[in-house]
Amino acid sequence: MLFQLAFLALGEEIAWRAFFQKQLNKTFSIIQVLLISSLLFAIGHFNQGNPVIVIYDIFFVFINSILYGIIFYKSKNAWVSAISHFAANLFSVIILVFI
């Protein structure tokens, strides 16, 4: 499971930050880039279910995406944002399993 969390985080960060965010940076300001990419990232994580939980989940995915975007923007390194993403995913799983 740890491998899966790490692999998914790295893949998402390569696609969303190292490619998509980098491309958007050529045209838009960093604030616009973070908002656009994070909104699309959050929509991509949409799941059906209880509307309150879905909205809560999308909101926090959006916020996390902004944080990963800032980390990538500052570090210029997808590995750094992927490690942050992995840590957040791992923390979420630990919370869900043990609490």
C-alpha positions as CSV (number, residue, x, y, z in Angstrom):
1,M,0.0,0.0,0.0
2,L,2.9,2.4,0.7
3,F,4.2,1.8,-2.8
4,Q,0.8,2.5,-4.3
5,L,0.5,5.8,-2.3
6,A,4.0,6.8,-3.4
7,F,3.5,5.8,-7.0
8,L,0.2,7.7,-7.3
9,A,1.6,10.8,-5.6
10,L,4.6,10.8,-7.9
11,G,2.5,10.3,-11.0
12,E,0.1,13.0,-10.1
13,E,2.9,15.4,-9.3
14,I,4.7,14.7,-12.6
15,A,1.4,15.2,-14.6
16,W,-0.1,18.1,-12.7
17,R,3.0,20.1,-11.5
18,A,5.9,19.1,-13.7
19,F,3.9,19.2,-16.9
20,F,0.5,21.0,-16.5
21,Q,1.6,23.7,-14.0
22,K,4.8,24.3,-15.9
23,Q,2.8,24.8,-19.2
24,L,0.3,27.1,-17.6
25,N,3.2,29.2,-16.1
26,K,4.1,30.2,-19.6
27,T,0.8,32.0,-20.0
28,F,-0.6,32.9,-16.6
29,S,0.5,34.3,-13.3
30,I,1.4,31.9,-10.5
31,I,-1.8,32.8,-8.7
32,Q,-3.9,32.0,-11.8
33,V,-1.9,28.8,-12.4
34,L,-2.4,27.6,-8.9
35,L,-6.2,28.3,-9.0
36,I,-6.7,26.7,-12.4
37,S,-4.6,23.6,-11.9
38,S,-6.0,23.1,-8.3
39,L,-9.6,23.4,-9.5
40,L,-9.0,20.9,-12.2
41,F,-7.1,18.6,-9.9
42,A,-9.9,18.7,-7.3
43,I,-12.6,18.0,-10.0
44,G,-10.5,15.1,-11.1
45,H,-10.8,13.7,-7.6
46,F,-14.6,13.9,-7.5
47,N,-16.4,10.9,-6.1
48,Q,-20.1,10.2,-5.8
49,G,-21.6,10.0,-2.4
50,N,-23.0,12.1,0.4
51,P,-22.9,15.7,-1.0
52,V,-21.6,17.2,2.2
53,I,-18.6,14.7,2.2
54,V,-18.0,15.2,-1.5
55,I,-17.9,19.0,-1.1
56,Y,-15.6,18.7,1.9
57,D,-13.3,16.3,0.1
58,I,-13.1,18.4,-3.0
59,F,-12.4,21.5,-1.0
60,F,-9.5,19.9,0.9
61,V,-8.1,18.4,-2.3
62,F,-8.2,21.9,-3.8
63,I,-6.4,23.3,-0.8
64,N,-3.8,20.5,-0.8
65,S,-3.3,21.0,-4.5
66,I,-2.5,24.7,-4.0
67,L,0.0,23.7,-1.4
68,Y,1.6,21.1,-3.7
69,G,1.6,23.7,-6.4
70,I,3.4,26.2,-4.2
71,I,5.9,23.6,-3.2
72,F,6.6,22.8,-6.8
73,Y,6.8,26.4,-7.8
74,K,9.3,27.2,-5.1
75,S,11.4,24.0,-5.4
76,K,11.1,23.5,-9.2
77,N,11.2,19.8,-8.3
78,A,8.4,17.3,-8.7
79,W,10.1,14.9,-6.3
80,V,9.7,17.5,-3.5
81,S,6.0,18.0,-4.2
82,A,5.5,14.3,-4.6
83,I,7.0,13.6,-1.2
84,S,4.7,16.2,0.3
85,H,1.7,14.6,-1.6
86,F,2.7,11.1,-0.4
87,A,3.0,12.3,3.2
88,A,-0.4,13.9,3.1
89,N,-1.9,10.7,1.5
90,L,-0.2,8.5,4.1
91,F,-1.5,10.8,6.9
92,S,-5.0,10.5,5.5
93,V,-4.8,6.7,5.4
94,I,-3.5,6.5,8.9
95,I,-6.3,8.8,10.1
96,L,-9.0,6.7,8.3
97,V,-7.6,3.4,9.5
98,F,-6.8,4.2,13.1
99,I,-9.4,6.8,14.1
